[in-house]
Amino acid sequence: MATIEGEITRVAGSLIQAKNMTGVQMYEVCRVGSEELIGEVIALEGDVCSIQVYEETAGIRPTEKVIATGGALSVELGPGLISQIYDGIERPLPSLKELSGDFITRGIVASPLDRTKKWSFTPRLSVGDNVTGGDILGTVPETTLVEHRIMVPPRTSGKVVEIVPAGDYTIEDVIAVVETDKGRQDLTMMQKWPVRVPRPIKENIPAIVPLFTGQRIFDTFFPMSKGGTGAIPGGFGTGKTVMQHQLAQWADTQVVVYVGCGERGNEMTEVLERFPELEDPRSGEPLMKRTVLIANTSNMPVAAREASIYTGITLAEYFRDMGYDVSIMADSTSRWAEALREISGRLEEMPGEEGYPAYLASRIAEFYERAGRVKTLGSDERYGSVSVVGAVSPPGGDFSEPVTQNTLRVVKVFWALSKDLASRRHFPAIDWLTSYSLYQETLEEWYKDNLGADWRDLRIEAMSLLQKEKELKEIVQLVGPDALPEIERVVLEAARIIREDYLMQHAYHPVDSYCSLDKAKRMLGIIMQTHQKMRAASESGASIADILKLGVYENISRLKIIDPEKIDATCDELSKEIDEQFATLIG
């Protein structure tokens, strides 16, 4: 097939228009200008195509050439992904630094995966075995936390006629030969996949297993399932990035893909510095041994933001196909939407609400719909999941703006960050009266079987206290707390204990940063027991002042920093102490 070569006719920022491009395909990758910058076709009209360039276009002039590569924007998939740091189009940043220094040179190319490194491959199949797409050819111990399962490409099936013995091989070495209907096909440890095409699966599985986050407000009131979708919208300074760090560190998934999409450089620097130092809670190993980072900061070319989201979700799907539970953190999808708006403006498309393109809603839906819990391809029965959490940065914290609203139409968990809570130093600043989870009902059976039927009652009782507190505070603002009946002042105090001693959680405390469900249940049980005793004491005539003089409240506030292994003994002892102290008031 002849190479298509066109000529630049117009340059508008990251958007290039070229003529004489008859035969080029939508989303085909092109090399632009004398420096062969990477670009992608995003519009076609006759023999003229519009190309979004993923690098700085300053100095590019009309009449320079454009060469179509014949392929879509794709990522390389294979051993070497874990612990790597990529830009939005899967160029490894450490390799780029070696080639060009601290500032990335335009047009520079580096292989996403190391071609020279040898990996220890152990075959699982033998000559004569029939294989289909998704079958595991063998395994590679990529890190101490992730076993990389080398899979037959999705659209390949046939009989294994050759397979290498256990040994060390590069990702380009042929490790197996499969006889297919179309002839022999060589298989290596590496695959390529176009980022805009979802990887195929056998079937979707209902999302009935919770994704444990270790964050009490999430796991108690607004749980998310494995394979679920969630959004964390909030204004500047409310803690979106810290919450995503917490979810990346503590969520019970085997692989984490963190996409820094258009965020400030210093925030991404914090991720790059902090993640290698973080300890995986289940193994004690560095968290980076199960993490892939995609860094596409706000000072990088705007078009690459759009690609970075798709690059991240494709990597997540690849590990899902191995049978892993994967979480992907996108920080932030608002910056991605701004990139769409900028490119749409340069294409002179009709703008929608607030200047965003009319297809904003469908693009957001396309991204989140690639989440899910699935039965993967392959002869064996294998299950995996991709859970997506996207941070949204609405200007001025306005949740009515288009990106937030279109995201909420798609995701099933809404963790709303409150500027008011953040200003009062209540972290995580999740507004419990605005947030919601649509997974609550589907997960109810799991909680009942694993935590007991009383977990639901504890959760409902605690939330009703927080809602009642909101109503009473409005009265207090009008007439003052002394005008309230004693029993309602008890409600205010019990709600305060829930807020300060249960919902507040220290992200950087060695113990409180993570809270297991068992510990959360014991803590909430103690708080609810205290509320019942406070209520009984008030009904028996004790004043609120006498109730608050008891010494149990300090011990309740210390529960969050008690070692998980000691929580049962501590709570048993504290429960007796609560009964004894309130007995003096109730008589």
C-alpha positions in Angstrom: 0.0 0.0 0.0 1.4 3.4 -1.0 2.3 5.9 1.7 -0.1 8.9 1.9 1.9 12.1 2.0 0.1 15.5 2.2 1.0 19.1 2.7 0.2 21.4 5.6 -2.2 24.3 4.7 -3.1 25.7 8.1 -1.6 25.8 11.6 -3.9 26.8 14.6 -2.1 25.9 17.8 -2.1 22.1 18.2 -4.5 21.7 15.2 -2.9 21.2 11.8 -4.8 21.0 8.5 -3.3 19.2 5.5 -4.4 18.6 1.9 -3.8 15.8 -0.6 -4.7 13.3 2.2 -7.2 11.1 0.2 -7.4 7.6 1.7 -6.4 8.6 5.2 -8.6 7.2 8.0 -10.2 8.8 11.1 -7.9 8.5 14.1 -5.0 7.5 12.0 -1.6 8.6 13.3 0.4 11.0 11.1 3.9 12.4 11.3 3.8 16.1 10.9 6.4 18.5 9.6 10.2 18.1 9.2 10.5 17.0 12.8 7.9 14.3 12.3 5.7 15.3 15.3 3.1 12.8 16.4 -0.5 13.7 15.4 -3.9 12.0 15.0 -6.6 12.6 12.4 -9.7 14.0 14.0 -11.7 15.3 11.0 -12.0 14.6 7.3 -13.4 16.7 4.5 -12.6 15.7 0.9 -8.9 15.4 0.6 -8.3 17.8 3.6 -7.9 16.4 7.0 -7.5 18.0 10.5 -4.8 16.6 12.7 -4.4 17.2 16.4 -0.7 17.2 17.2 0.5 15.8 20.6 3.5 18.1 20.7 4.3 21.8 20.6 3.7 23.1 17.1 5.6 26.4 17.2 7.6 26.9 14.1 5.6 24.5 11.9 4.8 26.2 8.6 2.3 25.6 5.7 3.8 23.6 2.8 5.6 21.2 5.2 4.8 17.6 4.7 2.5 15.2 6.6 2.9 11.5 6.3 0.2 9.0 7.3 1.4 5.9 9.1 -1.5 3.7 8.3 -2.2 2.8 11.9 -4.4 4.1 14.8 -3.0 5.6 18.0 -2.0 2.4 19.9 -0.2 1.4 23.0 2.3 -1.4 23.5 1.2 -4.0 26.1 3.7 -6.4 27.7 6.2 -6.9 30.5 7.7 -3.6 31.7 4.5 -1.5 32.1 4.4 -1.8 35.9 6.4 0.9 37.8 6.8 2.9 34.6 6.0 6.6 34.1 4.6 7.6 30.8 3.3 10.7 29.1 -0.1 10.9 27.5 0.8 8.9 24.4 2.8 6.2 26.2 6.3 7.6 25.8 8.4 6.6 28.9 9.5 9.9 30.6 12.7 8.4 32.2 13.8 7.3 28.7 13.0 10.8 27.2 15.0 12.4 30.0 18.0 10.3 29.1 17.7 11.2 25.4 17.0 14.9 25.7 17.7 16.1 29.3 15.2 17.8 31.6 13.2 19.4 28.7 11.6 17.0 26.2 12.8 17.7 22.6 10.1 17.8 19.9 9.7 14.8 17.7 11.7 12.5 20.1 10.6 8.9 20.1 11.3 6.2 22.7 10.0 2.7 22.9 7.3 2.3 25.6 8.7 -1.1 26.5 12.4 -2.0 26.8 13.4 -4.1 23.7 16.7 -5.3 25.3 15.7 -6.4 28.7 15.2 -10.2 29.1 12.3 -11.5 31.1 12.0 -14.9 32.8 9.2 -16.7 30.8 7.5 -19.9 32.1 5.2 -21.6 29.6 1.8 -22.9 30.6 0.9 -24.5 27.3 2.4 -27.3 25.2 2.7 -28.1 21.5 -0.6 -29.4 20.2 -2.8 -27.4 22.6 -5.7 -25.6 21.0 -5.8 -21.9 22.0 -8.2 -19.0 21.5 -7.9 -15.3 22.2 -7.1 -14.5 25.9 -5.6 -17.9 26.7 -2.5 -17.6 28.9 0.7 -18.8 27.0 2.9 -18.4 30.1 3.9 -16.1 32.9 6.6 -13.6 33.7 7.3 -12.3 37.3 7.2 -8.6 36.4 7.5 -7.5 40.0 7.1 -9.2 43.3 3.5 -8.0 43.4 2.4 -8.6 39.8 2.7 -11.8 37.8 2.5 -10.8 34.1 0.4 -13.3 32.2 1.3 -13.4 28.6 -1.9 -13.8 26.6 -2.9 -14.9 23.1 -4.0 -11.8 21.2 -7.8 -11.4 21.3 -8.5 -12.2 17.6 -6.1 -15.2 17.4 -7.1 -18.9 17.6 -5.6 -22.1 16.5 -3.2 -24.9 17.5 0.2 -24.3 19.2 2.9 -25.8 16.9 5.9 -24.3 18.7 6.5 -22.9 22.2 9.8 -22.0 23.8 11.0 -23.7 27.0 11.3 -21.8 30.3 14.0 -19.2 30.0 14.9 -15.6 29.5 13.6 -13.8 26.5 13.0 -10.2 25.2 9.5 -8.9 24.4 10.3 -9.2 20.7 11.5 -12.8 20.8 9.0 -15.3 19.3 7.8 -17.4 22.2 5.1 -19.5 20.4 3.8 -20.2 16.9 0.1 -20.8 16.4 -1.4 -22.5 13.3 -4.5 -20.5 12.4 -7.0 -20.6 9.5 -4.8 -17.9 7.8 -1.5 -19.7 8.3 1.2 -19.6 11.0 1.3 -16.7 13.4 4.3 -15.8 15.5 3.5 -14.7 19.1 5.7 -12.5 21.3 5.3 -11.2 24.8 4.1 -7.9 23.4 0.8 -6.8 21.9 -0.4 -3.5 20.4 -3.9 -2.2 20.9 -5.6 1.0 19.6 -6.5 3.1 22.6 -10.0 4.2 21.4 -11.2 0.6 20.9 -12.4 -1.3 24.1 -10.7 -4.7 24.5 -13.2 -7.5 24.0 -14.6 -9.6 26.8 -16.8 -12.8 27.2 -19.5 -11.2 29.3 -20.2 -8.5 31.9 -20.7 -9.7 35.4 -23.0 -8.0 38.0 -21.1 -5.6 40.3 -21.9 -7.3 43.6 -18.6 -7.2 45.4 -17.6 -3.9 47.1 -14.3 -2.1 46.4 -12.8 -1.6 49.8 -11.1 1.8 50.0 -10.1 2.0 53.7 -11.8 5.3 53.9 -14.7 5.2 56.5 -17.0 7.7 54.8 -16.8 5.8 51.5 -17.0 2.2 52.8 -19.8 3.0 55.3 -22.2 5.4 53.5 -21.2 5.6 49.8 -19.6 2.3 48.8 -18.4 1.5 45.3 -18.3 -1.9 43.7 -15.4 -3.6 42.0 -15.9 -2.6 38.3 -17.8 0.5 39.4 -17.6 4.1 38.4 -17.3 7.1 40.7 -16.6 10.8 40.6 -15.0 13.2 43.1 -16.0 16.7 42.2 -14.8 19.7 44.2 -13.4 23.2 44.1 -9.8 24.1 44.6 -8.3 23.0 47.9 -11.0 20.6 48.9 -8.8 17.5 48.6 -9.5 15.8 45.3 -5.9 14.8 44.7 -5.3 13.6 48.2 -8.5 11.4 48.0 -7.3 9.9 44.8 -3.9 9.2 46.4 -5.7 7.4 49.2 -7.8 5.4 46.8 -4.8 4.4 44.8 -2.9 3.4 47.9 -5.6 1.6 49.8 -8.3 0.3 47.4 -8.2 -3.5 47.3 -7.1 -3.9 43.7 -4.0 -5.7 42.4 -3.0 -3.0 39.8 -3.3 0.8 39.9 -3.2 3.1 36.8 -2.9 6.7 37.9 -3.5 9.3 35.1 -2.5 12.9 35.9 -4.4 14.6 33.2 -3.8 18.3 32.9 -3.0 18.8 36.6 -0.4 21.3 37.9 3.2 20.1 37.7 3.7 20.3 41.4 0.8 18.0 42.1 2.1 15.4 39.7 5.6 15.8 41.2 4.1 15.0 44.6 2.6 11.8 43.1 6.0 10.9 41.5 7.8 11.5 44.7 5.3 10.0 47.1 4.2 6.8 45.3 7.7 5.2 45.3 7.9 5.8 49.0 4.4 4.4 49.8 4.1 0.9 51.1 1.6 -1.5 49.8 -0.7 -2.3 52.8 -1.0 -6.0 52.0 2.5 -6.9 51.1 4.8 -4.3 52.7 6.4 -3.7 49.2 6.6 -0.3 47.5 3.3 0.7 46.0 5.0 1.4 42.6 5.5 -2.4 42.2 1.8 -2.6 41.2 1.3 0.9 39.7 1.5 2.5 36.3 1.7 6.4 36.2 0.7 8.5 33.3 1.9 12.1 33.7 0.4 14.7 31.5 0.6 18.0 33.3 -1.0 21.3 32.4 2.1 22.7 30.8 2.4 19.8 28.3 0.7 20.0 24.9 -3.1 20.2 25.4 -4.0 17.6 22.8 -2.1 14.9 24.6 -4.5 15.3 27.6 -7.3 13.8 25.4 -5.1 10.8 24.5 -3.9 10.2 28.1 -7.4 9.2 29.3 -7.7 6.5 26.6 -4.1 5.3 27.1 -4.8 4.8 30.8 -8.1 2.9 30.4 -6.5 0.6 27.7 -3.6 -0.3 30.1 -6.2 -1.0 32.8 -8.2 -3.3 30.4 -5.1 -5.2 29.6 -4.4 -6.1 33.2 -8.1 -6.8 33.7 -7.9 -9.4 30.9 -5.2 -11.2 32.9 -7.7 -11.7 35.7 -6.8 -8.8 37.9 -8.9 -6.2 39.7 -7.6 -2.8 38.4 -8.4 0.7 39.6 -7.8 3.8 37.4 -7.6 7.2 38.9 -8.2 10.1 36.4 -7.1 13.5 37.8 -8.8 15.4 36.4 -11.4 14.8 33.7 -12.2 18.6 33.7 -8.8 19.3 32.2 -9.5 16.6 29.6 -12.8 18.3 28.8 -11.0 21.6 28.5 -8.7 20.0 25.9 -11.8 18.8 24.0 -13.2 22.4 24.1 -10.0 23.9 22.8 -9.6 21.5 19.9 -13.3 21.8 19.1 -12.9 25.6 18.9 -10.0 25.3 16.5 -12.1 23.0 14.4 -14.7 25.8 14.3 -17.4 23.4 15.5 -20.7 24.7 16.8 -20.2 25.1 20.6 -22.5 23.6 23.2 -23.1 24.7 26.8 -20.2 26.9 28.1 -18.3 26.4 24.9 -17.8 22.7 25.3 -18.4 20.6 22.2 -21.9 19.1 21.7 -20.4 15.6 22.0 -19.0 16.2 25.5 -21.6 13.9 27.1 -21.0 11.0 24.7 -17.2 11.2 25.1 -17.5 11.2 28.9 -19.9 8.2 28.7 -17.5 6.3 26.4 -14.7 6.6 28.9 -16.7 5.5 32.0 -18.5 2.7 30.2 -15.2 0.9 29.7 -15.3 0.2 33.5 -16.9 -3.1 34.6 -16.5 -6.5 36.2 -16.2 -9.1 33.4 -15.5 -12.7 32.5 -12.4 -12.4 30.4 -11.6 -14.0 27.1 -9.9 -17.4 27.2 -10.6 -21.1 27.7 -10.2 -21.0 31.5 -12.7 -19.2 33.7 -11.1 -15.9 34.6 -12.7 -12.8 36.1 -11.3 -9.2 36.2 -12.5 -5.7 36.8 -11.7 -2.1 36.0 -12.9 0.5 38.6 -12.8 4.1 37.4 -12.6 7.1 39.7 -12.5 10.5 38.0 -11.8 13.7 39.8 -13.8 16.7 38.5 -12.6 20.3 39.0 -15.7 22.5 38.4 -14.8 26.2 38.2 -15.6 27.9 41.5 -17.0 24.6 42.9 -20.1 25.0 40.8 -21.6 21.4 40.4 -24.1 22.7 37.8 -21.4 23.1 35.1 -21.5 20.7 32.1 -18.6 18.4 32.9 -19.9 17.6 36.4 -23.5 17.2 35.3 -22.6 15.0 32.3 -20.3 12.9 34.6 -23.1 12.4 37.2 -25.4 11.1 34.5 -22.9 8.2 33.9 -21.3 7.3 37.2 -23.0 5.5 40.0 -21.1 7.0 42.9 -21.0 10.7 43.7 -18.5 11.7 46.4 -19.1 15.5 46.6 -16.3 17.6 48.2 -17.4 20.6 50.3 -15.5 23.8 50.4 -17.2 24.6 53.7 -16.0 21.3 55.3 -12.5 21.9 53.9 -12.3 25.4 55.3 -13.3 23.9 58.8 -10.4 21.5 58.4 -12.8 18.5 58.2 -11.0 15.9 56.0 -11.9 14.0 53.9 -14.2 16.9 53.1 -17.0 14.7 51.6 -20.4 16.2 52.1 -22.5 13.3 53.5 -25.8 15.0 52.7 -25.0 15.6 49.0 -23.1 12.5 48.1 -24.8 9.2 47.1 -24.1 5.7 45.9 -26.3 3.7 43.6 -24.5 0.5 44.5 -25.9 0.4 48.0 -28.8 -2.0 47.2 -26.7 -4.4 45.0 -24.0 -4.7 47.7 -26.5 -5.1 50.6 -26.5 -8.9 50.3 -22.7 -9.0 50.5 -22.6 -6.8 53.6 -25.3 -9.0 55.2 -23.3 -12.2 54.6 -19.9 -10.8 55.5 -20.6 -8.1 58.2 -23.9 -9.2 59.6 -27.4 -7.8 59.3 -26.7 -5.2 62.0 -24.2 -3.3 59.7 -27.1 -1.9 57.7 -29.0 -0.8 60.9 -25.8 0.9 62.2 -25.3 2.8 58.9 -28.9 3.9 58.7 -29.0 5.0 62.3 -25.8 7.0 61.9 -27.0 8.7 58.7 -30.4 9.6 60.2 -28.5 11.3 63.1 -26.4 13.4 60.6 -29.6 14.4 58.7 -31.4 15.3 62.0 -28.4 17.4 63.0 -28.7 19.4 59.8 -32.3 20.2 60.6 -31.6 21.1 64.2 -28.7 23.4 63.3 -31.0 25.5 61.3 -33.2 26.0 64.4 -30.0 26.6 66.5 -29.0 29.4 64.2 -32.4 31.1 64.8 -33.0 30.6 68.6 -29.7 29.2 70.0 -28.9 25.7 71.4 -30.4 26.5 74.9 -33.9 26.6 73.3 -33.7 23.0 72.2 -35.1 20.2 74.3 -32.5 18.1 76.1 -33.2 15.0 73.9 -32.4 17.1 70.7 -29.2 18.4 72.2 -28.2 14.8 72.7 -28.8 14.3 68.9 -26.4 17.2 68.2 -23.7 15.8 70.5 -24.0 12.2 69.0 -23.8 13.6 65.5 -20.7 15.6 66.5 -19.1 12.4 67.7 -19.9 10.7 64.4 -18.4 13.6 62.4 -15.3 14.2 64.4 -14.4 10.7 65.7 -15.6 8.6 62.8 -15.9 10.5 59.5 -12.8 12.6 59.9 -9.8 10.5 58.9 -6.1 11.5 58.8 -4.6 10.7 55.4 -1.0 10.8 56.6 -1.4 9.0 60.0 0.3 5.6 60.0 -2.8 3.9 61.5 -5.8 6.1 60.7 -4.9 6.4 57.0 -6.5 3.0 56.4 -9.5 1.6 58.3 -10.7 -1.9 57.6 -14.5 -2.7 57.5 -14.2 -4.8 60.7 -12.6 -1.9 62.6 -15.2 0.6 61.1 -18.1 -1.6 62.3 -16.7 -1.8 65.8 -16.1 1.9 66.0 -19.6 2.7 64.7 -21.1 0.2 67.1 -19.4 1.9 70.0 -20.6 5.3 68.9 -24.2 4.1 68.4 -24.1 2.4 71.8 -23.0 5.7 73.3 -25.9 7.5 71.6 -28.4 5.1 73.0 -27.0 5.5 76.5 -27.0 9.3 76.1 -30.6 9.2 75.0 -31.6 6.8 77.9 -29.8 9.1 80.4 -31.6 12.2 79.0 -35.0 10.5 79.2 -34.3 9.5 82.8 -33.7 13.1 83.8 -30.0 13.6 83.4 -28.9 17.0 82.0 -26.8 17.3 78.9 -24.0 18.9 81.0 -23.9 15.8 83.3 -23.9 13.5 80.3 -20.9 15.3 78.7 -18.9 15.2 81.9 -18.4 11.5 81.6 -14.9 10.4 80.6 -15.7 7.9 77.8 -15.7 10.5 75.0 -11.9 10.9 74.9 -11.5 7.1 74.6 -14.0 7.1 71.8 -12.1 9.8 69.9 -8.9 7.6 70.2 -10.4 4.6 68.6 -9.4 5.7 65.1 -5.7 5.5 66.0 -5.9 2.1 67.8 -4.0 -0.7 66.0 -6.5 -2.9 64.1 -5.2 -6.0 65.9 -6.1 -4.4 69.2 -9.5 -2.9 68.2 -11.7 -5.8 69.4 -10.2 -5.9 72.9 -10.2 -2.1 73.1 -13.9 -1.9 72.0 -14.9 -4.7 74.4 -13.3 -2.9 77.3 -14.7 0.5 76.2 -18.2 -1.0 75.9 -18.1 -2.1 79.5 -16.8 1.3 80.5 -19.7 3.0 78.7 -22.2 0.8 80.5 -20.6 1.5 83.9 -20.3 5.2 83.5 -23.9 5.8 82.2 -25.2 3.5 84.9 -24.3 6.2 87.4 -26.7 8.6 85.5 -29.5 6.2 84.6 -29.5 4.6 88.0 
